[in-house]
Amino acid sequence: VGRYWDAMEACRAVGGVEGDIRAKLMAGAAKHGDIQGAEYIWETIPKTDHDVKRRVLPSLISTYASLRHTQKAADIFYTSSRQGTTPDIAVLNAFLTASNDLKSVYNCLSLMEKARLTPTAATQGILLWKYYKLCGAERAEKYFETIQSPTERHYAAIIKIRAGEDNLKGCLTALQGILSAGMSPSSYSLKYILWVVHDRIRREEEVNGTAVDNLVKIAEHALQVAVAHHALNTYTAHAMFAIYAETGRSEPAHQLWFFFNQRGVTD
């Protein structure tokens, strides 16, 4: 019920818990970055109970990764594997997220292949971001091209990457890919597109009024897409308000504010 710390205190008081409660506590530890709590739960699991270990291992790895203890994440991953806890795709995804060098990434992919596990959309999204951070945008783009029938999650990842490279054209191409496939873009995808437009406007407004007008039109098109696909929330609206403020467009900003409140959008 959202009272993680109380639950963890009760867990310690009774000497540990079992079943679904253990898994929920481990997930709570990951959410709150509670390494001591996560390690305590892990230590209460019998060494031979590989099914339970497999269930909670992603949360333990995520706890380490959230606090940048990547070496601990790697150690627990390899130790549990040697002790007989064969990793499933959720465990490997968690380890992949925690990996901060190419060697770890390739080791993880090798383990997936040996275990005959099929990468999920989440796996591929993580890989896109890892290739970008470790190798650069070109490597990430090459990997994106190998993904057959990309999902919105894949497109969202490449939009974030292209936004980081100030590649507005590439972002819009990805948005069109989402729409052409009959999918609905997420607020996550549209937010990044709008902020790229905003940053472009800040650079253009003093030298080229026509360019600014065109950029605002691009942003308003993205806003229309957000409304049509129920992706208008505080994140997309905030980006659009920033664009209107940057360009001195008070009337459309007021209209958006009215629309936003009329719809009762709060998240």
Secondary structure, DSSP 4 states (H G I P E B T S, - for coil): ---HHHHHHHHHHTT---HHHHHHHHHHHHHHT-HHHHHHHHHTS-TT-HHHHHHHHHHHHHHHHHTT-HHHHHHHHHHHHHTT----HHHHHHHHHH--SHHHHHHHHHHHHHTTPPP-HHHHHHHHHHHHHHH-HHHHHHHHHH-SS--HHHHHHHHHHHHHTT-HHHHHHHHHHHHHTTPPPPHHHHHHHHHHHHHHHHHHTTT-HHHHHHHHHHHHHHHHHHHHTT--SHHHHHHHHHHHHHTT-HHHHHHHHHHHHHTT---
